[in-house]
């Protein structure tokens, strides 16, 4: 996970755990994930790609998906900043 995440912004955090723990977190955030076996024995992960907006207390507020209209995304950010 550390090596994989080194390709991204350092503010991005990767979490892992048991299958049960991962499933619980995915459910809490409405995230989808699926392991896809590759021919060479390795695997890829298909998963939700979104920005998760959190309030000052760290509570999940809203997602912004890649398909979210820019105006809607800005409104969500402004609402969060005002709260």
Secondary structure in CASP SS format (residue, H / E / C, confidence):
PFRMAT SS
TARGET T0000
AUTHOR 0000-0000-0000
METHOD secondary structure of the structure
MODEL  1
X C 1.00
X H 1.00
X H 1.00
X H 1.00
X H 1.00
X C 1.00
X C 1.00
X C 1.00
X C 1.00
X C 1.00
X C 1.00
X C 1.00
X C 1.00
X C 1.00
X C 1.00
X C 1.00
X C 1.00
X C 1.00
X H 1.00
X H 1.00
X H 1.00
X H 1.00
X H 1.00
X H 1.00
X H 1.00
X H 1.00
X H 1.00
X H 1.00
X H 1.00
X C 1.00
X C 1.00
X C 1.00
X E 1.00
X E 1.00
X E 1.00
X E 1.00
X E 1.00
X C 1.00
X C 1.00
X C 1.00
X C 1.00
X C 1.00
X E 1.00
X E 1.00
X E 1.00
X E 1.00
X E 1.00
X C 1.00
X C 1.00
X E 1.00
X E 1.00
X E 1.00
X E 1.00
X E 1.00
X C 1.00
X C 1.00
X C 1.00
X C 1.00
X C 1.00
X E 1.00
X E 1.00
X E 1.00
X E 1.00
X E 1.00
X E 1.00
X C 1.00
X C 1.00
X C 1.00
X C 1.00
X H 1.00
X H 1.00
X H 1.00
X H 1.00
X H 1.00
X H 1.00
X H 1.00
X H 1.00
X H 1.00
X H 1.00
X H 1.00
X H 1.00
X H 1.00
X C 1.00
END
